[in-house]
Amino acid sequence: MGSTNQKFIENNLSNIKGGQFTEVQVQIVDIKDVLNDIIAENLGQPIYIKLDCEGEEYQIMSSIEENGLLASISGFIIEWHLRGPDPLISILSKNNYTMLHFPRHIDIGIKEAETGMIYAFK
């Protein structure tokens, strides 16, 4: 399991029987800082982002949009979790991305989880 999303953590802890967990401290860096550096280092080059972040994709995409960085991103591959694709599709649609969306249901033991993929390009 790897997410900072509390709901994701709680959902997955209930599916693990007898598992051992080690708490790990990590440094979290704001996406706007990372993307600003990447954009500055790659002026004029297409930039593609793959997001597979176990429930944090909604906050990340909101931050990218709020900080005006979508204009510099040529495409996304996003695996979504928990909240469905609509918030992500909304952000991408209003910023003129063309999308393919593939929902999927997976059996992870006790609960069935809904996830999916969004492929978005300008």
NORBELZI-V504362 format. One line per field, one symbol per residue. ss: DSSP state (H for helix, E for strand, C for the rest). A space follows every 50 residues. Layout:
BEGIN
ss: ???
END
This chain:
BEGIN
ss: CCCCCHHHHHHHHCCCCCCCCCCCCCCCCCHHHHHHHHHHHCCCCCCEEE EECCCCHHHHHHHHHHCCCHHHCCEEEEEEECCCCHHHHHHHHHCCCEEE EEEEEEECCCCEEEEEEEEEEC
END
